[in-house]
Amino acid sequence: MDILSGVSADQLFVTSLQQQSQLEALSNNALSSGIDKYLRKEYEAAAKDFEKSINLHPTSSFSADTTKYLAQTYLRMEKPDKAIETYKRGIELNPDRDDLRIDLGNLYFADDRYQEAVNEYQGAVRVNSSSSSNHYSLGQGFLKMGKYSQAEQEFRTVLRMEPDSPYGNYGLGLAYSKREKFERAIEKFDQAIRKDNQFYDAYAEIGYAYADSGELDKAREMVEYLEDKDSDLSSTLSLYIDRVEPPKLLLALGSSSFTYNMSIKTPVSSLDAYLENAGAEKSMTMKFVFNKEMDRRSVEDPYNWSIRRSMGAGDGSAYNFGLALPSTEIALPAFPNYALYDTETGIATVSFTVRQNATADGTIDPNHIVFKFNGVDTYGIEMDEDHDEFSGWSGVA
């Protein structure tokens, strides 16, 4: 006999509503229990309750929020893959919740999975195009993918939707910085600050723009400004400046065996008594200090160093003061024999050979010998062209 025979449609509807109400109550109880356990940091137990809540009533009005709780619990348990699966399921059950798509996109973004992040952000915009934060997230995703024009378009949308918010200008500033349009970037960051003078991320980005454009003094001013406003931003910016700053020769050490401060017509034998003999050879060194950590392989490549006579410009900086060279003048080799770099002290020792002439009366002008380095630091940054060589006459230049 049909168990439903004799049961009216109205009775079936009421029974169905009662079952739905019971399931929703059970689901809500599981959610409440999960939240309590989450707050007590009992994450495994909390996850089971959140899963139970969703399974009991997948289409309940609070299943999307339960999805968020469950995903966050998995993240606390260091199970990001499970969190991603949770969000995917939540989106299937709640296709109109753009916030779930944004949360999933943020997980992908944090894992450097930018294309997948952009896919989710685009989905969020399709679901809710009236949310400026959705457009902002999509713009950030485009930035990471190098799609700067598309990023600018999204940030302009943010600016149009919320003209009083700093985020549209800030996003545009980021896009301009990526395209190395630093003046325009700084202008946009300034506009963001005028809308919120405590938006310290914008101050930091101005510092980055100055650093990337080579205006390091202005970048350091921003470091100082941020020190008592946001110490983390200040420290990070300072480290970045140190990284992008071109390396410089600071000075030559007095412990160098080559006496670089002696003037014209210096007898070669004055450099070392061994050179009193005709045709004698003597290895000598110059020791240099850099302003930052250098790439050891680059420093120790002898062909990244050069040794030459100063050309000068009639101001006393020319070799032999620009006077005709005597027949006794000797020449140093164009490249050193070897170079060593001490990573602990940051000191480079450059070794080269000085040769006495055949008549043992050789002369030299040590003060106008130029030692130049054209290698890179540990980040691959090339030397500052204004501080890549040294002579006893001019110092570092």
Secondary structure as UniProt FT lines:
FT   TURN            3..6
FT   HELIX           9..39
FT   TURN            40..41
FT   HELIX           43..56
FT   TURN            58..59
FT   TURN            61..62
FT   HELIX           63..76
FT   TURN            77..78
FT   HELIX           80..93
FT   TURN            95..96
FT   HELIX           98..110
FT   TURN            111..112
FT   HELIX           114..127
FT   TURN            129..130
FT   HELIX           132..144
FT   TURN            145..146
FT   HELIX           148..161
FT   TURN            163..164
FT   HELIX           167..178
FT   TURN            179..180
FT   HELIX           182..195
FT   TURN            197..198
FT   HELIX           200..212
FT   TURN            213..214
FT   HELIX           216..226
FT   TURN            227..229
FT   HELIX           231..244
FT   STRAND          249..252
FT   TURN            254..255
FT   TURN            260..261
FT   TURN            264..265
FT   STRAND          266..267
FT   HELIX           268..270
FT   HELIX           273..276
FT   TURN            278..279
FT   STRAND          281..290
FT   HELIX           296..299
FT   HELIX           302..304
FT   STRAND          305..309
FT   HELIX           319..322
FT   TURN            327..328
FT   STRAND          338..342
FT   TURN            343..346
FT   STRAND          347..355
FT   TURN            358..359
FT   STRAND          363..364
FT   HELIX           366..368
FT   STRAND          369..373
FT   STRAND          376..377
FT   TURN            378..379
FT   TURN            385..386
FT   STRAND          389..391
FT   TURN            392..394
FT   STRAND          395..396
//
